[in-house]
Amino acid sequence: HLSIRRQRQMCIRDRQMDGPIEITMHNDSINTAKKRLVILYQLPESWANVRSVWEAARADDSVDVSVILLPFIHRDYQWQRDQAEAHLRALGVPFVPWDTHVLEGERIDAVLYTSPYDETRPPAYKFAELRQHVGLTAYIPYGLEVGGGEQNYVYQYGQPVTAHADAVFVRSQSVRDMFARHCPTGASHVHVTGHPRMDGLVDIAQFPVDPALLEAIGGRKAVLWNAHFSFDGDLWSTFDQLAAGILDAFAARPDLVLLLRPHPLLWKKLINLNILKEQEIADLKVQLRALGVIIDERSDHRHAFAASSAMMSDAGSFLMEFLATGKPVLYLKNPHGQGLNEEGAAVVRQYQTAVDSGQVAAFLDQLSRDEDPLHFSRTAAIRHFFHELDGGAGRRVLDVLKGLMA
């Protein structure tokens, strides 16, 4: 693909699971039959989007797959290098950090992005720059987008990666239709493979939940609370509007326990808006735990999905993803915000909606009585929103990439 394809190979290995990363460069002749795929890792929470692609590539003798660790540069996120490196080491995933990696002269047949936002990456890894060093660019959406608003369509479909990548992989035909309507380059580059993120939810009932979480829940029903960070601008969050009522509702229902999994940007957003200071965030977490709230900040959201009996969620990716569990969902609607896009509006028709604490309480009472009035219509809708929910999306993504790299 490129004139810079020199016969050079990078071998990356961890000297120890908790030790420094050792990088050795060899100038030996490479096996030209193998295609080199690089995955760009920025956030622990986003590894779920590429986990099954990584596993499929590792098992494929025709592909050489590696991971480059990038920072996530965002004013509302406190990226910690040590945390990101520890996460990859715990998974047993070899990687090389961006600041020790040399792109110039290296052969990369395809690169897989996990975030569409160029401003979150170092200059050399922004789309226009990196595409000059690779044969093929590809993107897997970082979330299952449900948010509405014209500006949000630009964020989700009009970024350089989403509009100009050689391939984008999506969960359903309806998402491809969204690209056709909202992406400036259309949908000819969009492939309906199913989203690799969903591969991890196919057998969610069998997922080995952290015993510490199960012990904290005890014999109660856990309700997952997914709180968004948008207190300004899009106004998708209801955290500031409904939190007090939600806490009161759980205090009055000892058979239920609240499992709070906030959006990764929530805490820093509160600080940046001068709503709370850093120490006050720490104090708030202590107070919430004292009230019996379980706060889940594990990198793998499947623990919370598997352990919970239902979910309450603002407009966000979980609003779509949790549908695959078949469990009840309450959509927490901010009446002042941007609302939902076409896909979000379609999925919440399978859920109940709350705009006040009384509606939250009614949903919880149903759960306590084991009532689920939307069960049949909701579970029947799963196949519409997820193409071939069979655990094979990662393999299908890899197959498309191999075809494009041929």
N, C-alpha and C positions, 0 to 999 in steps of 0.2 A: 504493500500500500504506500509506503513512504520511502524516500531516498535515504532516510536515516536508519533504515533497518540494518544495523551492523550485527555481526555474529557475536553477540554478547549475551550473557545470561546472568540473571541475579539469583542468588540462592540466599534465602532468608531463614534464619532459625533462631529460636530463643535458646540462649545458653542454659538458662534455668527458667522455670515457670515464673519466678519472682525476680529474676536477674535482668541485666541489661540485654538489649537486643543486639545480636552480632550480625553484621552484614558482610558477606564475602562476595566480591565480584570476580567472575571467571571470564576469561577471554577465549575459552574453548569454543569449538564449533557447537552450535545448538542443534537440536533435533527439529528441523524445519517442518516436520509433519505435525508437530504440536502447535496449537493455537494458544496464544497468551492472552488470558483474560484478567483484568485488574478490577477489583471492587474498591470503591472509595468509601471508607468508613468514617462517619463524623460523629454519630451519637449512639450510645448503647441501646437506646430505645428503638433505633432504626435497623438494628441487626436482624430483627424479625422479618424485615422486607426482603432480605437476601439470603437468609439462612439456608433455605432449601436449594437455592441456586448454587451456593457455595458447596453444599453437600453433593449435589449432582455433578458439579465440575470436578470435585476431588475424586469422585468415583469413575470419571471418564478418562481413559488413557489418551485421548486425543486432545485434551485441554490441560494447560498449565495455568492454574488460577492462583492469584496472590491478592493480598490486601494492603492498601496504603492508608495509614491513619492520618486523617486531616482534623484540624480543629473545627469547631462550630462557632463561628464568630457572630454573635448576636447580643444586642444590648440587654435583652430580657432573659438571657441564659448564661449561667455561670459554668462555662466549660472547664473541666478539670482533666488535664492530661493524664495524671496518675490513675484517675478513675477509669478513663477510656482504655488505657493500656492494661489495667488489671482485669477489665471485663473481657478483653480479647484473650488474655493469657488464661483466664479461668475457663474459657471455651476451648482452649487448645488451638486457637487460630493464629498461625504465624503472621507477622505483619512487619511493615517498615514504616517509620514515621516520615511525614512529608519533608521535614527539615534535614533529613539525612539522605533523602532519595534524590537521585539525579535523573531527570527526564531526558535530557539531551543525549541522543545517540542510542537510547534504549528501544528495543522492539516491543511494542504493545499492539496486539491485534484488535482488542476491544476493551473499552473502559465502561464500567457500570456505575452510574450516579445514583445516589440515594436521597439527594435533596435537589430541588430545582433552583435554589436561590444562590446565585453567584456571589452575593455579598457575604455569604457565610463562609467562603473558602479563601485560602491564600491565593495571591495573584496567578501563580503558575497553574492553578487548578480550576480557574474560571473557564467557562466553556469555550470561548473563542480562542483562548491560549492553548488549552490542553488538546483541543481537536487537531492542532497542527502536529502533534506528536503521536497520535494514535490512528489506527486504521478505521475504527468504528466506534461511534458513541451511542450509548444506550441509557435508558432511565426507567426505573421502577418507582412509581409514585410513593412518596414518603408516607402519605396517609390516604384514607378512603374519603375523598373530599365530599362534604355535604353543605358547606357554607355558601350562602348566596351573596349577592351584591356584585355590581359591575367591576369594581376594583378587584374583588376576589377572583373573578374569572381571569383577569390578567395575571394574578399571582399563580393561579393553578394551571393555566393553559398557555399563557403568553410569555413565559420565561425563555431565555435562550435554549436551555436544555429541553424543555417540553416542546418547543416549536421547531427546533432544528436538529435534535438528535436523530440518528439514523433509525432508531427503534425505541418505542415506548411500549411497555407491557402493562395491560390493564385487566381488571377483574371481570369485566362483562362487556357485552355489546352495547349496553346502554351508556357505559363510560366512553366507549369509542364514539358514540353518537354525540356525547358532550364535547369531545375534541372537534368533531366535525362542525359543531355550531360555534364554538368559542375559541378554538386555536387558530391563529392567523395563517398557519400553513396547512390547516385541515387535519385529516386523520389517516392519510395514506401511509404514514409511518407508524401507526398505532396497531399493535397486535393483541388480540383477545386470547390470552393464555390462561386467564385466571391470575389472581395476585398471589405471589409466593408467600406473602404474609399469612394468607389463609391456610396454607399447608399445615401450619402449626395448630390449627383449631379443628381439624377434621376429627380427631379422637380426643377432644378436650376433656371429656368425662374421665378419660384414663390418664390425664396429665398428672405427674407426680408433684403435687403441691407441697411447698415448703412446710414441713411439720410445725414450725413455729407459728405460721399463719393459721393452720388448722387448730392448733392449741388455743390461740387467741380467740378464735371464733367459737370454739366449744360446741355446744349442742344447739346454738342459735342459727337462724337464717341470716346470712350476710348479704347486705345490699351494697353493691358497688356504686360509689358516687364519683362521677367523672366531672370535675370542675374545670371550665375553660379559663383562660387568662385575659380575655378581651373585655376589660372594663372601660376601654375607650375605643374610639374608631368603630369597629364592626359591632361591638356590644353583643357578643354571643354569650358572654358569661352571665350566670345568675348567682354566682357565689356571694356577691355583696347583697343581693336582694332576698335570697331564700335560705341562706346558711342558718340564721337564727331559728327559723321555723323548722328546718330539717333537724337541727340538734334537739329541739323541744320534742319533735315527733318521735325520735328514737329514745329519748329519755323516758317517754311514756309507754314504750313498748319493749319490755325486757326480753321478749322472745326474738327480737331482731337486733342486729349489730351493724353499725355503719362502717363501711370499708372505703375510706377516702383515697382515691388515686388521682391526684391533681395533674393537670397538664404540666409537662416539664418546664414551661415558662411562667407558671402561675406565681411562684414565690418571688422571683426576681422582678416580675411586673409590679407587684405590690410595692416593692422597694422603689422602683424607678418612678412610680406615680406619687411617691411620698405619702402613700397610705400607711405603710408600716416601715420601720427600720429593721435592719438585719437581726438585731437582738430581739426585736418584737416578734419577728417570724419564728425564731427559736422558742420564744415564750408561748406563742400561739400553739405551736405543735405540742408543747408540754400540756397546755390547757385542754386541747382536744383529746389527747390521750387520757387525761384525768377524767374526762367526761365519758370515756369508754370507746372513743373513736379509734379505729385501727387505721393508721396511715401507711399506705403501701407505696414505696418508692423503689421497688425492685426494677432492675432493667428489663426483666421479662414479665410482660403484663399477663401472661397466661396463668400465673398463680392466682391473680385476682379474678380472672374470668372463670377459672375452674372452681374456685372456692365459693363464689357468690351464687345466690339463688335468683337474683334480679339486678337490674342496673337502673340508676337515675343519671341522666347525662345532659349536659349542655350540647349545643351544636358543635360537633367535633367528630373525629375519625371513629371513635368507639361507637358512636350512634349507628354507624353502618356495620362495623365489624362484629359487634356483639350479637347482631341478628343471627349469625351462624351458630351460636350456642343454643338457640331455640328458647331461651329464657325470657321472661317478661322484661319490658323496658318502659321507663317513664321519661319522656322528653321534657326537659326543663327549658321552657321557652322564655326568652327575653323579649317582651313586646316592643321594646324600643330599638332593637337591633336590626341587622341586615337580613336576618332570617336564613332560610335554606335555599339551596339551588334545586334544580329539578329532581336530582337523585335523592337529596335529603328530604324533600317534600314527599317523594314516593315512599321512602322507607318509614317515615314517621306515621304514615297512614296505617301502619301495622302496630303502632304503639299508642299508649295513652299519653296525654299531654298535661303539664301543670304549669300554671303561671303564678300560683300562690300556694301558701303552706297548707290550706285546706285540701287542695287537690293532691298534694304530696301525701297527706295523712290518709286520704281515701285509698290511694294506691297501696300504701303500706298495710292498711287494714285488709285489703283484698289478699295480699301476700300472706298475712297471718292466717287467713281463712283458707289458704290453698286455692284461691279462686284465680283463674286466668282466662277471662272472657275472650281474649284475642288469640288464644293459643293456636287454633287450627289455621286461621288465615295467615298468622305470622309465620308459622313453620312452613306452610305451603309456598310462601313468597321467597323463601331462601334461594331456590333454584333460579329465580329471576335475577337476583342481584349478584350471584356468584357463578361464573362459568366453571363447570366441572369441578365442583368442590370435592376433590378426590385425593388431595395430597400430592398431585403431580404437577402443579404449576411451575415449580422451580425447574423441573426436568424439561417442561415445554419451553420455558424461557431459554434455557441452554440450547435446546435444539434449534430454535430460531436464530440465536446468536451464531451457532456453528454454521448454519446455512448461509448467513450473511457474511461470515468471515471466509467462506470457501473460495 
